[in-house]
Amino acid sequence: MIRVLHVVGSMNRGGIETFIMNIYRNIDREKVQFDFAIHTKNKCAYDDEIKELGGRIFYITPRGKNIIQHYRDWNNLFRNHPELQIIHQHVSSLTYINPLKIAFRNNVKIRIIHSHSIKAEGKLHYLFHILHSRCIDKYANIYFTCSELAADWLFDKSKVKRKDVHTIKNAIDVEKFIYDLEKRTKIRKKLSIEEDFVIGHVGRFTEAKNHKFLIDVFDEIANKLEKSKLLLIGHGALEQEIRDYVKEKHLNNKIMFLGSSSNVSDIMQAMDAFVFPSLYEGLGIVLVEAQASGLKCFTSEDVVPTEVNLSNLVEYISLKENKEFWAQKIIEGSGKNERINTNNIIEDAGFEIKNVATDLQKQYLYYVENMD
């Protein structure tokens, strides 16, 4: 059995973390086992499941807290655990590549960097991204991406050849999301939204997800449709700011904060439209999930990869358009939509988790057996 060390900030629910867990649940864990290096001591949403599946969780001191201990933790991890043959680091930019550098110096055989976004968070991060792009080919020897845009962003200024970048699709468990009228009725009753036009959004409360604009758009919809609700699933640094903004807009009785949910697939059944006005996205796995549940989706043009458009359910709208335009498009587009089973469409597009997990497992095994 080989062990793969996944490097993430934490294992709370989010796009990257959901992707990793989807893979983890569907690999042959007698052949490939996952471990996780994280930067928080707080208990995370997936910790218990990871341990149940046979994984280990290693804490690494954040570099901003203690840079010396940070390096010591990484070196100790690799020296004490020579069984870690693969490091798989998930990134939004090349700002932070210490895990790969230290793995290289400790002779970890396979060093994967996996692009999940198309933008750095701020000017300083961008500067480090550019600096590290000059040497990433030295420290990583396998290159993954979730989309063409994410590959262009991460590797464009590096020496990495585009032909060497492998696309790993952010696949989902399609069957969990198939539209179910019984579930829809049950959830809508539970949330007391039986008679409402329900818009949904799933995403961390971060700048990238553009929540304030989403609230503004919904405000316009609520003005046109008295019986309407907005469901927000997720947590994040900007959550309180968005809660305050909702109060300021007098929408407390219209917008529901549902937190970080383990049953997103069920809650999606209750929605009538899915709105995702992100400022930038590596892919947007929740859009795949929304399509799998037959939802009409409205998302940002040019900054959300076209690879996520698997059906005729995705409508791209420019962020240059105002809130009134978005609101009208959502009302008109959702009224025409009849929920259908998109299972075959998602599978044919290559986003069914079992197939992707099997393929990635084969890649891990191949690398260990064939790379020096």
N, C-alpha and C positions, 0 to 999 in steps of 0.2 A: 504493500500500500504506500502511495506517496502522499505527502502532506503539502498543502498549498496555503501560504500565509497571505490573507487578504488584508490590505492596509486601507483603513477608513478612519474618519474622525470619531465616529461612534456607530453603534448598531441600533439606532432608533429608526422608525419608519420614514423612509424617503425613497426617492427614485432609485438611487444607486444601491441602497441597502435592500430594497425590495427585489431588485434584479438579482443580487447575490443570493438572497434567501430562496428565490425561485429556483435558481440553479442548484443550490445546496440540497434542497428537498428532493431533487430529481436525478442526482448523480448516483452511481453505484459507490456507496461509501465504504465498501470493502476494498475498492481499488483506489479511490481518491477521497481524502478527508480534508476538510477546511479548518484552518485556525484563523484568528483575527487579532490584529494589532490595532488598538484604539487609543485615543488620547483623553479619555474621561474615566474617572472612577465611579461616576454615577451609574446606577443600574439602567440599562437600556432595554428597549422594547423586545428585542430579539435574543437577549442573553440566555434566558432559560431554554429556549428552543435550540439554540446553538449547542448548549451543553447536552441536551437530550439527544441530539444528533451525533454526538461524539466529538464536537469541536472544543477548542480551548481559546480563551480570551486573554491576551497579554496587554498589560497597561504600559504605555510609553509616556513618560513625562513630556508635556508640551514644551516645545522649544522656547516659547515666550515666557514660560514659568521658570525654567532652569535649563539653560542651553547645555551646560556640562553634563547634568544628569540625563538630559535628552539623549546625547550621544552615548553615554554610558549604558543606558537602557537598551538601545538598539544593539550595541556591540555585545552586551551580555546575552541578549536574546539569541543572536545567531551563534555565539560561541557555546551556549548551553543547550542549543537545540539543533544539532547538525542534521537532524532528520528533515528539516525544512528545506526541501529541494527547490521549491518555487516560491517566489514572492510576486504577488499580483497587486500592484498599487493602482488604486482608482483615483483619478484626479480631474479637476476642472481646468487646471493650468499647470505649467511647469514651475510654478512659484516654489513648491516644496518637493524636492526629490531626494532628501536625506536618506529615506529608507533604501532607495535603490543604490545610492552611493555606498552606504555602509554594507549592504548586502554584497555588492561587487567586491569590496575590500575583504569581506569574510568568505569569499569564494562560493556564494550561493549560485547554483548552476543556472537557473532560469529566472530572469528578471523581467517581468511584464509591466509595462505602463499602459493604462487604459483610459482613453479620453472620453469624458462624459459631458463636456460643456463646450461653449464657443466664445467664452469671454473671461477675462480676469476680473477680480473684484478690486478695482481701484488702480491708480497710477503706479504705486509702489509694487503691487503684485505683478502688474504688467511688466515693469522693469526687470524683476527677477525672472519672469517668464521668458523674456527675450534673452537674458544672460544664460539661463539654463538650456535654452534651445540649442546653444552652440556645443553642448557637451552631452546631451541626453543619450546620444547614440553610443557613448562610452559606457554608461551605467545600465542602460536597458538593452536587452537583446531580442525582445519580442514586443510588438506594438499592436495594440488593440484600439478600436474605436466603436462608438455606438451609432455613428452616422457619418456621412461625407463631410458635413459642415464641421463636426467635432474633430475629424481627422485633419481637415484644412487648418483649423485653428491651432491644434496642438503641435503639428509637425511641419507647418508651412515654412518656418524660418530655421528649421533644423536640417541636419544632414541625412535624416531618415528619408528613404525613397518611398513614394506613395504606394508603390507595388508591394512593399513589405508590410503595409498596414492592413491588418485583418479586421473586418467588420464582424462584431459579435452582436447579434440582434437582442434588444431588450425584450425578451420573450416573457409571456405570461401563461398562467394556467387557464386556458380559454374556457374550459367547462365551468369554472367557478363563476364566470361573468355572463353566461347565457341568460337572456331575458326570461324572467319568471314572473308571471302576473300575480301569482300567489304571494311571492316574496314582496313584490311591489305594494300590494294591498296591505300587507302586514306592517311593513316599515312606515308607510305613509300614515297608517292609523296610529302607530306608536309615536310618531313625531307630530301628530295632529296637523297634518298637511294634506288631508284627503282631497280637499276641493281646490288646492292651490296649483298654480303654474310654478314648477320647482326647477330652479337653476342650481347646478352643482359645480364645485371646484375642489380639487385635491392638490395640496402643495404646501410646503413650508412657508411660514411667514417671513420671507426674505425679499429684498429689493427686486430680484429677478422675476418674481411671480406677479408683480404689478397689482397688488391687492387694492390699492386706493382707486386705481382706474376701474377695476372690477366693481367696486362699491358704487362708483359714479355711474357706471353703465346700469347696474341693477337699480339704482335710484330712478333712472329714466324709465326702466321697465315697470317698476312699482307704481310710477305715476300714471302709466297707461293701463296697467292691469292691477286692479285693487287686490285680487286674490293671487298673490305671488310671494315666493319665499326663495331665499338664497341659503344653501347649505355649504359651509366652509369646513373642510376636513384638513387637519394639520396643526402643528405647533410651530414655534419659531421665535427668533429674536424680536421681530416686529409685531408680534401678536397684540401686545397691549396697545401699541400705537394704532393698530387697525381697529381694535375694540373702541378706542376713544374716538376714532373717526366715525365709526358707525353711530355712536351716541350723538356726535356733533350733527350728523345728517338725520337724526331722529328715526333711525331704522332698526332700533333694538327689537321691535316686535316682528320684524320682517327677515332678519338675518340670524341664522343659528350657527354657533361655533361648536362643532362636534368633536374637536380635539383630534388626537392621533388614533384613528380607528383601526381595529383588526378586521373589520368586516366591510371594507370599502366596496367589495363586490355586491353586497346586499344593499348598501345605501345607494349605489348607482341605479339599482332597479327603481328606486323611488323618484329619481330625477326625470325631468322632461327635456333638459338640455344641459350640455356641459360646456362651460366657458373657461378659456385658458389664455388670457391676454399677456403672456410672458414677454419680458423685454429680451430674453434670450434663453435658449434651451439646447442641450446636447441632442436630445431626441424628444422626450416627453412621454415616458412610459404610460402615464395615466391616460393619455389620449388613445393608446392602444387598448387599454382596459375599457375606456368609455365606448369605443367602437365595438368591442366584444360584447358589450351589453346592449348594443343597438341604439346608442344615444347619438343624437345630432350634436356635433362638436363645432365650436367656434373658437378659432385660435389666431395667433398673430402671424401675419404674412412676412416672409423673408427671414425671420429670426427663429422660426420653428421649422426644423428640417422636413422636407417633403416626403422623406422615407416613412414618416409616421402616418401619412395619408394612405391607408390601406383599403378604403372603401369610398363610397359616395357620401359618407356621413360627415366628412371634415370640410368645413368652409373656412378659408383663410381671409382675414380682414386686416387691412393695414392699420398700424398703430397711429398713422397720421390722420386717420378718420376720427371724428369726435365721438363722444359718448352717445349722442343721439343716433348717429349712424349705426353704431354697434347695437344699440338697443333695438332699433327697428329691424335690423338683419336677424337678430336672435328671435324676435317675436314672429316674424314672417317665416323664417326657416324652420323653426320648431313646430309650428302649426301644421306643416306639411308632412312631418316625419311620422312614420308608422314603425314601431319597434319590430325588428326582424332578427332572426338568428343569423349571426355573421360568423359562426364557428368555422365554416369551410373557408371563408375569405381570409380570416386571420391565419389559419393553418397554411393555406396556399401561399401566403405572403412570407412564410417562414418565421412567424412569431409565436409558434406553439412551443411551450417550455420543454417538453420532454425531448423533442428533436434537438433543440439548441443545447440542452444540458448534455445530451449524449455526444454531440459533436465537440463541445468544449472539453469534455472528459477525454475524448480521443486525442485532442490536441495536447493536453497536459501530459498524457502518457507518452505520446510521440516525442515531445520535447525532452523528457527525462531520458528516454532510451536512445535518442539520436544526436543530442547536442553535447558538445564537449565543454 
